[in-house]
Amino acid sequence: MEYWKLILLFSSCFLGGISIFFFKKDNAQRLKLILSFSGAYLFGITVLHLIPDVYQNGSRIIGLYVLGGFLFQVILEQFSEGIEHGHIHKHTHEHSAFPFGIMVSLCLHAFLEGMPLAESHHNELLFGIAMHHIPAAFALSSVLLQSHVTRKRTIMLVIAFALMSPMGYVLSNGISNGSIGNINAYFDRIMAVVIGIFLHISTTILFESSVDHHFNKRKLIAVLAGTAIALLSLYGH
């Protein structure tokens, strides 16, 4: 097991969550730029690396698992309110109860994303997950604070969320090593589900990062930069 991957997954998410205490709360423009970059990068590595690999090694029905992952993410967002792609919703005092649905769906989402890392040799997947969890954790912290969750408890919940992808990686690694079972027979299907999740998240980010489907120059540069880095990773192999 490569422990630096665990550290990167945890630290990116944790730092993204606690950064809300160090930056201005009304920092939507900068967050949108980060989202645009991460969405373009995530879409790029999905199309350039993950989809070709899973279709090359998988069966003809692998597309059903991709579609299943896409639809599963649609269902998750009914509970998470789109925090996976950085949506920050203003909660009124009438809706200030602890957001259980958001927390549970986010943790399940992050856990599933960590599972393919045990068998994937593409570090691009690791960096894509780490980057997209930064704005997600920031948005989670914002929602928790708006729901009148204390600062200490918010940090504890961010830690719990940050542990989910590493836990998925550890579990998957244990299965692939034979200490729990054999994941090789199911790896392509798991990866296909994650691909469906990534396709939903990345395309949602790209569509929602523009107003009336028009990009300003900064967002366009962020999208082009994310796409360019994904392309460079293709030629790096």
ZINORDA-V721522 format. One record per residue. N is the residue number from 1. RES is the residue in one letter. OMEGA is omega in degrees with one decimal (999 if undefined). Layout:
BEGIN
N&RES&OMEGA, N&RES&OMEGA
END
This chain:
BEGIN
1&M&179.8, 2&E&-172.4, 3&Y&179.4, 4&W&176.8, 5&K&177.7, 6&L&-179.3, 7&I&-179.4, 8&L&-179.8, 9&L&-178.2, 10&F&-172.8, 11&S&-179.5, 12&S&-179.9, 13&C&-178.5, 14&F&179.9, 15&L&176.2, 16&G&-179.2, 17&G&-176.2, 18&I&-179.1, 19&S&179.1, 20&I&179.9, 21&F&-175.3, 22&F&-179.8, 23&F&177.8, 24&K&-178.6, 25&K&179.4, 26&D&-176.7, 27&N&-172.1, 28&A&-176.6, 29&Q&179.6, 30&R&178.7, 31&L&178.8, 32&K&177.9, 33&L&177.2, 34&I&178.9, 35&L&-179.8, 36&S&178.9, 37&F&-176.9, 38&S&178.3, 39&G&178.8, 40&A&178.9, 41&Y&-179.6, 42&L&177.8, 43&F&-179.3, 44&G&-178.1, 45&I&177.8, 46&T&-178.0, 47&V&-173.2, 48&L&-174.4, 49&H&-168.0, 50&L&-178.5, 51&I&178.0, 52&P&-178.4, 53&D&-174.7, 54&V&177.4, 55&Y&178.4, 56&Q&-175.8, 57&N&-174.3, 58&G&179.3, 59&S&-177.6, 60&R&-177.8, 61&I&-177.5, 62&I&178.9, 63&G&177.6, 64&L&179.1, 65&Y&174.5, 66&V&178.4, 67&L&178.5, 68&G&177.4, 69&G&178.4, 70&F&-178.9, 71&L&177.7, 72&F&178.0, 73&Q&175.7, 74&V&179.2, 75&I&-179.8, 76&L&-176.4, 77&E&173.5, 78&Q&-179.9, 79&F&-176.6, 80&S&179.7, 81&E&173.6, 82&G&-179.4, 83&I&179.4, 84&E&177.6, 85&H&168.0, 86&G&178.0, 87&H&176.3, 88&I&-178.0, 89&H&175.8, 90&K&-179.4, 91&H&179.4, 92&T&179.3, 93&H&179.6, 94&E&-178.8, 95&H&-175.8, 96&S&177.5, 97&A&-179.3, 98&F&-175.8, 99&P&-178.3, 100&F&-178.1, 101&G&179.1, 102&I&-175.7, 103&M&-177.7, 104&V&-178.3, 105&S&177.2, 106&L&-179.4, 107&C&177.6, 108&L&177.8, 109&H&-178.5, 110&A&179.3, 111&F&179.6, 112&L&-179.3, 113&E&-178.8, 114&G&-173.4, 115&M&-177.7, 116&P&-175.9, 117&L&-178.4, 118&A&-176.8, 119&E&-178.9, 120&S&178.1, 121&H&-179.9, 122&H&176.0, 123&N&177.7, 124&E&177.6, 125&L&178.3, 126&L&-178.5, 127&F&178.5, 128&G&178.2, 129&I&-178.3, 130&A&-178.3, 131&M&-175.2, 132&H&176.1, 133&H&179.6, 134&I&178.2, 135&P&178.2, 136&A&179.1, 137&A&177.1, 138&F&179.9, 139&A&177.8, 140&L&178.6, 141&S&179.8, 142&S&-179.4, 143&V&179.5, 144&L&179.7, 145&L&177.3, 146&Q&178.7, 147&S&176.2, 148&H&171.5, 149&V&-177.6, 150&T&-179.6, 151&R&-179.1, 152&K&-179.7, 153&R&176.9, 154&T&178.9, 155&I&179.0, 156&M&179.4, 157&L&174.8, 158&V&176.5, 159&I&178.7, 160&A&178.6, 161&F&-178.6, 162&A&-179.7, 163&L&-172.6, 164&M&179.4, 165&S&173.7, 166&P&178.6, 167&M&175.7, 168&G&177.9, 169&Y&-179.1, 170&V&179.3, 171&L&179.8, 172&S&178.8, 173&N&177.3, 174&G&178.1, 175&I&-177.4, 176&S&177.7, 177&N&178.6, 178&G&-179.0, 179&S&177.4, 180&I&-178.1, 181&G&179.5, 182&N&-176.9, 183&I&-174.6, 184&N&-177.3, 185&A&-175.7, 186&Y&-172.4, 187&F&-178.7, 188&D&179.3, 189&R&177.2, 190&I&178.8, 191&M&-179.9, 192&A&177.2, 193&V&178.8, 194&V&176.2, 195&I&177.3, 196&G&176.9, 197&I&-180.0, 198&F&180.0, 199&L&179.5, 200&H&-176.7, 201&I&-174.9, 202&S&-179.7, 203&T&176.7, 204&T&177.9, 205&I&-175.8, 206&L&179.4, 207&F&-174.8, 208&E&-179.4, 209&S&178.7, 210&S&176.9, 211&V&-176.7, 212&D&176.8, 213&H&176.6, 214&H&177.9, 215&F&168.3, 216&N&-172.2, 217&K&-178.3, 218&R&179.8, 219&K&178.0, 220&L&177.6, 221&I&179.6, 222&A&179.4, 223&V&179.5, 224&L&178.6, 225&A&178.2, 226&G&178.2, 227&T&-179.3, 228&A&179.6, 229&I&176.5, 230&A&177.5, 231&L&178.7, 232&L&178.8, 233&S&177.4, 234&L&-179.0, 235&Y&177.4, 236&G&-178.1, 237&H&999
END
